[in-house]
Amino acid sequence: QSALTQPASVSGSPGQSITISCTGSSSDVGGYNYVSWYQQHPGKAPKFIIYDASKRPSGVSNRFSGSKSGNTASLTISGLQAEDEADYYCSSYTSSATWVFGGGTKLTVL
Amino acid sequence: QVQLVESGGGVVQPGRSLGLSCAASGFSFSTYGMHWVRQAPGKGLEWVGVISYDGSNEFYADSVKGRFTISRDNSKKTLYLQMNILRPEDTAVYYCAKAPGGPNYYMEVWGKGTTVIISS
């Protein structure tokens, strides 16, 4: 159950777009479309923003989008806003019927 | 609205046991799988385990397998996490989370968490 690999940090200016990658293996990300993404502001509980790799729940801004290719999933945030500054985590279902998270990515809006 | 409230956290000595609860409201609790996820101070999220809607299936992270047990009482709309042989590395905020389906579904709604500190 090795953690998925995410960049430790990314940054962007307001209005720009950024992409956060999440790399796993054929036993997790590559084997299922059960990849989800979570946003966590400091001191708060996580909030899910993407499920099934690319689906966005109602109420989540359409500036958030997800995709997957092979063993790597990606989260793209377009039109960056100050409120997007947070930690972002990916998660995937695995062949062991367990779940695994990425190490998290800190997004800084410059 | 869907609400999850964790309780039972506290300071416990290494090697001892502690039980956490998660009270659910605003949805048909007995229909959905439920997860536990933890976050050590200053660290990322770590999945702990999941239980099916009827309690017939449980799956755990290797780091807690054999020490932690997830259970549920659908009549009380409550999820439990029994933690035994606690270690300092179990220190974390523990969140319960609702899945929109079975154990192979993501964490849709999260509670605010309860803090567990393992220290002598």
Interface residues (C-beta under 8 A of the other chain):
Chain A: Q1 A3 Y34 S36 Y38 Q40 A45 P46 K47 F48 Y51 P57 D87 Y89 S91 Y93 S96 A97 T98 W99 V100 F101 G102 G103 G104
Chain B: H35 V37 G44 L45 E46 W47 V50 F59 Y60 A61 D62 S63 Y95 P103 N104 Y105 Y106 M107 E108 W110 G111 K112 G113
